[in-house]
Amino acid sequence: MISFLHLRTVSAGYGATRILHGLDLDVAQGEFVALLGASGCGKTTLLRTIAGFTPATAGSISVGGVDVTALSPDRRGMAMVFQSYALWPHMTVARNIGYGLKLRGRSRAEITRRVDEMLDMLGLAGLGERKPAALSGGQRQRVALGRALAIDPKILLLDEPLSNLDARIRVQLRGEIRALQQRLGITAIHVTHDREEAMAMADRIVILDGGNIVQQGSPQQVYNAPASSFVAAFMGAENSVRLSGRTETDLVTIEPGAANPASVVALAGRAPLNGPLEARFRAGGAALAATSGHTQQPAQGLQLTGTVLSVGYPGGAWRHRIAIGGEAVEVDAPQPFSAGETVRVFVPPENLFLFAASGAASPPNRHRPMAAA
Ligand SMILES: Nc1ncnc2c1ncn2[C@@H]1O[C@H](COP(=O)(O)OP(=O)(O)OP(=O)(O)O)[C@@H](O)[C@H]1O
C-alpha cells in the first residue's frame, strides 16, 4: 500500500496524561478507515491529533509526503465533521457551507457556485436560506458535511458524525457518506464505537484499546479472525467459556470438562494452544438442540450442555440465555426452548475463537483465533 496519510510513533495526550503511545498508522489515498474502540480508548484524540487540534508530543504525521506535524489545522488540507454538527446557528445553511471558503478568501461568485454544488450533491437544494434550527438532525449533518467538503480537503475526518441521529437516518446517512466518499475518491477517517457502522462503511477497520492499535484489517478479517479475546468480544463474540486444551500436530483437543465432552478443532496453521483456553463465539454462531433424543456429536467444534435461563425474541431468531457451569452464554435458535430446559450448544469450528486464557503459558501476542477467516 502506498501511504498517503502516514503516522509514525505518534504520541499525544492532555497535560501529563499520555493517551496515544507511539502509534503507527498508514492510510492509502481514497481509503475509508474506521477507528473503532470502546469509549475512552483514544479514537477522538487520534483524530484530533491527525487534524492538528491536539498536538503530537512525539512522532510525525505526513500527508502525501509532506510533513504536517508542525502545521496548524487549517494548513493540513483536512476537514472535520463533528458529532455535534458545530454549525453556526445565526448563519443560513448556504453561509455555513461557504464559511471555510470565505475564510480562505475565495470570491463571492466562486463561493456561490460551490455552495450550490454542495446543496445539490447533498440533497439540500432549496434549503440554502434556512437556519440550522429549522433543519432535521440528518439535514444538519449534511450541511456540516457540505461545509467540510466545500473546501475540497485531501482528507475528511469524521468524528462520530452519526451518533446523534435516530437509527433509520443513521443507516441512510452512512450509506450516503460512503457513496459520496467513493464517488469523490476522498480519503476518509471515521471515528465510531459502533461495530456495524464501521463494518458497513469502511475499507479497513482499525481497533484501538488503551491508546494502542490492537488489530487492523478489512471488516471481514477483523470479524472472522479476531487476533485477541478483546477484539473477538468487541466484534460481537461476547460468549466466553473457560476450557482446557492441548495441541498435537494440526489439531487442538479440547479436554472434557464439567459441561463439555472432549472434542477437536483443526489448528489451521495457527499458533499451538496448550493449557487453559478461552473460547469465544457469537450468539448467532452456535446451534441449540434438546438433550432428549439422539444427537450425534459433530466431528469438530465445541459442544456444551447447559440450562436455559430465559428466552426472548429480539427479531429474526429466539435468543436464549443459557447457564453453562458458573457462566452464562447467549445462543440464537429458530425455535424457542423453554426456561429450565437442559440443552446442548454446538459451536462449529469456523465460529469458534480460541485464545490462551489470560495467565496461561502462551505470550499475549501469540493469542490467535483457531477459526479460519
Ligand atoms: N481535553 C481533555 N483533557 C483531559 N483528558 C481528556 C481530554 N479529552 C479526552 N480526555 C481523556 O482522554 C482519553 C481518551 O479520550 P477520547 O475522547 O480520545 O476517547 P474516545 O475513544 O474518542 O472516546 P468516546 O467514544 O467516548 O468519545 C479519555 O480517558 C478521556 O477522558
PDBQT file of the ligand as one rigid body, heavy atoms in Angstrom, charges set to zero:
ROOT
HETATM    1  N1  LIG A 401      -9.481  17.685  26.906  1.00  0.00    +0.000 N 
HETATM    2  C1  LIG A 401      -9.128  16.637  27.646  1.00  0.00    +0.000 A 
HETATM    3  N2  LIG A 401      -8.428  16.782  28.785  1.00  0.00    +0.000 NA
HETATM    4  C2  LIG A 401      -8.069  15.716  29.518  1.00  0.00    +0.000 A 
HETATM    5  N3  LIG A 401      -8.355  14.440  29.208  1.00  0.00    +0.000 NA
HETATM    6  C3  LIG A 401      -9.069  14.221  28.078  1.00  0.00    +0.000 A 
HETATM    7  C4  LIG A 401      -9.492  15.303  27.236  1.00  0.00    +0.000 A 
HETATM    8  N4  LIG A 401     -10.167  14.777  26.202  1.00  0.00    +0.000 NA
HETATM    9  C5  LIG A 401     -10.170  13.436  26.382  1.00  0.00    +0.000 A 
HETATM   10  N5  LIG A 401      -9.505  13.103  27.500  1.00  0.00    +0.000 N 
HETATM   11  C6  LIG A 401      -9.271  11.747  28.017  1.00  0.00    +0.000 C 
HETATM   12  O1  LIG A 401      -8.539  11.021  27.036  1.00  0.00    +0.000 OA
HETATM   13  C7  LIG A 401      -8.996   9.666  26.956  1.00  0.00    +0.000 C 
HETATM   14  C8  LIG A 401      -9.352   9.357  25.507  1.00  0.00    +0.000 C 
HETATM   15  O2  LIG A 401     -10.440  10.164  25.129  1.00  0.00    +0.000 OA
HETATM   16  P1  LIG A 401     -11.027  10.156  23.656  1.00  0.00    +0.000 P 
HETATM   17  O3  LIG A 401     -12.071  11.220  23.583  1.00  0.00    +0.000 OA
HETATM   18  O4  LIG A 401      -9.920  10.219  22.687  1.00  0.00    +0.000 OA
HETATM   19  O5  LIG A 401     -11.680   8.727  23.604  1.00  0.00    +0.000 OA
HETATM   20  P2  LIG A 401     -12.721   8.126  22.586  1.00  0.00    +0.000 P 
HETATM   21  O6  LIG A 401     -12.217   6.773  22.264  1.00  0.00    +0.000 OA
HETATM   22  O7  LIG A 401     -12.961   9.046  21.450  1.00  0.00    +0.000 OA
HETATM   23  O8  LIG A 401     -13.998   8.017  23.479  1.00  0.00    +0.000 OA
HETATM   24  P3  LIG A 401     -15.560   8.299  23.143  1.00  0.00    +0.000 P 
HETATM   25  O9  LIG A 401     -16.001   7.183  22.250  1.00  0.00    +0.000 OA
HETATM   26  O10 LIG A 401     -16.198   8.228  24.495  1.00  0.00    +0.000 OA
HETATM   27  O11 LIG A 401     -15.632   9.654  22.519  1.00  0.00    +0.000 OA
HETATM   28  C9  LIG A 401     -10.145   9.545  27.922  1.00  0.00    +0.000 C 
HETATM   29  O12 LIG A 401      -9.655   8.949  29.094  1.00  0.00    +0.000 OA
HETATM   30  C10 LIG A 401     -10.574  10.975  28.177  1.00  0.00    +0.000 C 
HETATM   31  O13 LIG A 401     -11.079  11.118  29.464  1.00  0.00    +0.000 OA
ENDROOT
TORSDOF 0
